[in-house]
């Protein structure tokens, strides 16, 4: 049986680049977000995770579904997949790394190799939609 890690993520694009995060002690970046707590909805998970990781509040009325992507989980044994359900939305506050996040960065398609496998799929979709360069 295939193990699937279920995550919720925030796809935030500005000036042809996508916001990514890197955890402390890690090399690869990923689309910010995380796992849901028991009983949480996608929206509740998104809002909690982004506030914990990036110190900003997602405006609930602006949240829209972007897509669901699945790939081999980074740093996990073969066959462990990550399923990332992605949303877009506006925020309020100042973007600052917090919690386990060491760095937040604006990445373009040329940075694709610096992100996790599932994030690479998201980069591909963003490029196809002409949202990133």
RATA-V896642 format. One record per helix or strand of 3 or more residues. SS is the DSSP state (a for helix, b for strand). FROM is the first residue (numbers start at 1). LEN is the number of residues. If there is no record, write none. Layout:
ss from len
SS FROM LEN
SS FROM LEN
This chain:
ss from len
b 3 8
b 17 7
a 42 13
a 60 3
b 64 9
b 80 9
b 101 7
a 109 6
a 117 12
